[in-house]
């Protein structure tokens, strides 16, 4: 049962890490996971940071539609985190806190945003800052 729990925690860590790559919180996420996996060894921490930047580069090069690369990266980091938890079970609480921090940071909104857009002639605009949006263009008299 303990192995299953640690495996699930490692998977949550891999998913949170990869999900944070394209966010404003990436630098904090990178430092947190590098510190966790480096276990106080400066050389190892630096090597993990390089690996994390390699993950970021691979995901950016693949683009958001390439789920294969995302899945591969999540699996690789999950395996690294499982190895860490096998060797250092006491790191579970630190990983749990890091996953919580990364997940909460990813769920934060920029708050109230005001956008102003102007269109002239036959132009149409669709501007969105957050959430869902449905646009219908081409109606008569402003009605679809």
Buried (B, 14 or more C-beta within 10 A) or exposed (E): EEEEEBBEBBBBBBBBBBBBBEBEBBEBBBEBBBBBBBBEEEEEBEBBBEBBBEBBEBBEEBEEEEEEBBEBBBEBBBEBBBEBBEEBEEBBEBBEEBBEBBBEBBEEEEEEEEEEEEEEEEEEEEEEEEEEEEEEEEEEEEEE
